[in-house]
Amino acid sequence: MVKKFNLPECTIPKFNVRKLINSERLNEIADELEQSKAEKIILLGDLPIKHFLSCFSDYKKLSDFGSTINDYGKEHTVSIRNKTYQVIPLVHPRQAAALGRSILDWKKLHDEWIINQQNSNN
């Protein structure tokens, strides 16, 4: 495609999951949370749970928070560096849109959650 349409070479670096799994990055994220004074954290998909939150809690993946309409998108209390946060775990946007490899049950849960959020705000 690059040659065919005379496009420039891609300059986006390849994703390296090892960059997510180190104490320096964990500390950077925790520092940013503290500086932001945030009280809620929204996690999108398994990766931020696996590579960040699991270092501070027993949660390892999205399904650990529950996978029913009664569980999905609910707030969970988690302590990070002695500060309490309300964590809202949601599917990754690609999953929510059923793009690429996706699990239809998670998309349905997310769609139902959106409807419930809209109804509760009316």
C-alpha positions as a Markdown table, in Angstrom:
| # | Residue | x | y | z |
|---|---|---|---|---|
| 1 | Met | 0.0 | 0.0 | 0.0 |
| 2 | Val | 2.9 | 2.3 | 0.8 |
| 3 | Lys | 4.5 | 1.9 | -2.6 |
| 4 | Lys | 1.2 | 1.6 | -4.5 |
| 5 | Phe | -0.1 | 5.0 | -3.2 |
| 6 | Asn | 3.2 | 6.6 | -2.5 |
| 7 | Leu | 2.5 | 6.9 | 1.2 |
| 8 | Pro | 5.1 | 7.8 | 3.9 |
| 9 | Glu | 6.4 | 5.0 | 6.1 |
| 10 | Cys | 4.6 | 4.5 | 9.3 |
| 11 | Thr | 6.3 | 6.2 | 12.3 |
| 12 | Ile | 4.1 | 4.8 | 15.1 |
| 13 | Pro | 6.3 | 2.6 | 17.3 |
| 14 | Lys | 5.3 | -1.0 | 17.7 |
| 15 | Phe | 3.4 | -1.7 | 20.9 |
| 16 | Asn | 5.7 | -3.5 | 23.4 |
| 17 | Val | 3.7 | -5.0 | 26.3 |
| 18 | Arg | 7.0 | -5.2 | 28.4 |
| 19 | Lys | 6.9 | -1.4 | 28.7 |
| 20 | Leu | 3.7 | -1.8 | 30.8 |
| 21 | Ile | 5.2 | -4.3 | 33.1 |
| 22 | Asn | 7.8 | -2.6 | 35.2 |
| 23 | Ser | 7.9 | -0.8 | 38.6 |
| 24 | Glu | 8.9 | 2.5 | 37.0 |
| 25 | Arg | 5.8 | 2.7 | 34.9 |
| 26 | Leu | 3.6 | 1.6 | 37.9 |
| 27 | Asn | 5.1 | 4.4 | 39.9 |
| 28 | Glu | 4.5 | 6.9 | 37.1 |
| 29 | Ile | 0.9 | 6.0 | 36.9 |
| 30 | Ala | 0.3 | 6.0 | 40.6 |
| 31 | Asp | 2.1 | 9.4 | 40.8 |
| 32 | Glu | -0.2 | 10.8 | 38.1 |
| 33 | Leu | -3.3 | 9.5 | 39.9 |
| 34 | Glu | -2.2 | 11.2 | 43.1 |
| 35 | Gln | -1.4 | 14.5 | 41.4 |
| 36 | Ser | -4.7 | 14.5 | 39.6 |
| 37 | Lys | -6.6 | 14.2 | 42.9 |
| 38 | Ala | -9.0 | 11.8 | 41.0 |
| 39 | Glu | -11.4 | 9.9 | 43.1 |
| 40 | Lys | -12.6 | 7.6 | 40.3 |
| 41 | Ile | -10.7 | 5.5 | 37.8 |
| 42 | Ile | -12.3 | 4.1 | 34.7 |
| 43 | Leu | -10.4 | 1.1 | 33.3 |
| 44 | Leu | -11.0 | 0.1 | 29.7 |
| 45 | Gly | -10.4 | -3.6 | 29.1 |
| 46 | Asp | -8.1 | -6.2 | 30.6 |
| 47 | Leu | -4.7 | -4.6 | 30.1 |
| 48 | Pro | -4.9 | -1.8 | 32.6 |
| 49 | Ile | -6.3 | -4.2 | 35.1 |
| 50 | Lys | -3.6 | -6.8 | 34.4 |
| 51 | His | -0.7 | -4.5 | 34.2 |
| 52 | Phe | -1.6 | -1.8 | 36.8 |
| 53 | Leu | -4.6 | -2.5 | 39.1 |
| 54 | Ser | -3.6 | -6.1 | 39.8 |
| 55 | Cys | -0.4 | -4.8 | 41.5 |
| 56 | Phe | -2.6 | -3.1 | 44.1 |
| 57 | Ser | -5.6 | -5.5 | 44.3 |
| 58 | Asp | -6.8 | -9.1 | 43.7 |
| 59 | Tyr | -8.5 | -8.1 | 40.4 |
| 60 | Lys | -6.5 | -9.6 | 37.5 |
| 61 | Lys | -9.0 | -9.2 | 34.6 |
| 62 | Leu | -12.3 | -7.6 | 33.7 |
| 63 | Ser | -14.3 | -10.7 | 34.5 |
| 64 | Asp | -13.0 | -10.7 | 38.1 |
| 65 | Phe | -15.3 | -7.7 | 38.7 |
| 66 | Gly | -18.3 | -9.8 | 37.5 |
| 67 | Ser | -19.8 | -10.5 | 34.1 |
| 68 | Thr | -23.5 | -9.9 | 34.6 |
| 69 | Ile | -25.7 | -6.9 | 34.0 |
| 70 | Asn | -25.9 | -6.5 | 37.8 |
| 71 | Asp | -22.1 | -6.4 | 38.1 |
| 72 | Tyr | -20.9 | -4.7 | 34.9 |
| 73 | Gly | -19.8 | -1.0 | 35.1 |
| 74 | Lys | -20.3 | -0.8 | 38.9 |
| 75 | Glu | -17.9 | 1.0 | 41.1 |
| 76 | His | -15.5 | -1.0 | 43.2 |
| 77 | Thr | -13.4 | 0.4 | 46.0 |
| 78 | Val | -9.6 | -0.1 | 45.6 |
| 79 | Ser | -6.7 | 1.2 | 47.7 |
| 80 | Ile | -3.6 | 2.4 | 45.8 |
| 81 | Arg | -0.8 | 3.7 | 47.9 |
| 82 | Asn | -3.1 | 4.1 | 50.9 |
| 83 | Lys | -5.6 | 6.2 | 48.9 |
| 84 | Thr | -9.1 | 4.9 | 48.2 |
| 85 | Tyr | -10.4 | 5.1 | 44.7 |
| 86 | Gln | -13.7 | 4.1 | 43.1 |
| 87 | Val | -12.8 | 1.9 | 40.1 |
| 88 | Ile | -15.2 | 1.5 | 37.2 |
| 89 | Pro | -14.1 | -1.4 | 34.9 |
| 90 | Leu | -15.5 | -1.3 | 31.4 |
| 91 | Val | -14.7 | -3.2 | 28.2 |
| 92 | His | -12.2 | -1.7 | 25.8 |
| 93 | Pro | -13.8 | 0.5 | 23.1 |
| 94 | Arg | -12.9 | -2.0 | 20.4 |
| 95 | Gln | -14.8 | -4.7 | 22.3 |
| 96 | Ala | -17.7 | -2.3 | 22.9 |
| 97 | Ala | -17.9 | -1.7 | 19.2 |
| 98 | Ala | -17.4 | -5.4 | 18.3 |
| 99 | Leu | -14.4 | -4.5 | 16.1 |
| 100 | Gly | -12.0 | -7.3 | 15.2 |
| 101 | Arg | -11.9 | -10.2 | 17.6 |
| 102 | Ser | -14.5 | -9.6 | 20.2 |
| 103 | Ile | -16.9 | -11.4 | 22.5 |
| 104 | Leu | -20.5 | -10.6 | 21.8 |
| 105 | Asp | -21.6 | -11.1 | 25.5 |
| 106 | Trp | -19.3 | -8.3 | 26.6 |
| 107 | Lys | -20.6 | -6.0 | 23.9 |
| 108 | Lys | -24.2 | -6.8 | 25.0 |
| 109 | Leu | -23.3 | -6.1 | 28.6 |
| 110 | His | -21.8 | -2.7 | 27.6 |
| 111 | Asp | -24.7 | -1.8 | 25.4 |
| 112 | Glu | -27.1 | -2.6 | 28.3 |
| 113 | Trp | -24.9 | -0.6 | 30.7 |
| 114 | Ile | -25.1 | 2.4 | 28.4 |
| 115 | Ile | -28.9 | 2.2 | 28.2 |
| 116 | Asn | -29.1 | 2.0 | 32.0 |
| 117 | Gln | -26.8 | 5.0 | 32.4 |
| 118 | Gln | -28.9 | 7.0 | 30.0 |
| 119 | Asn | -32.1 | 6.0 | 31.9 |
| 120 | Ser | -30.6 | 6.9 | 35.3 |
| 121 | Asn | -29.6 | 10.3 | 34.0 |
| 122 | Asn | -33.1 | 11.2 | 32.8 |
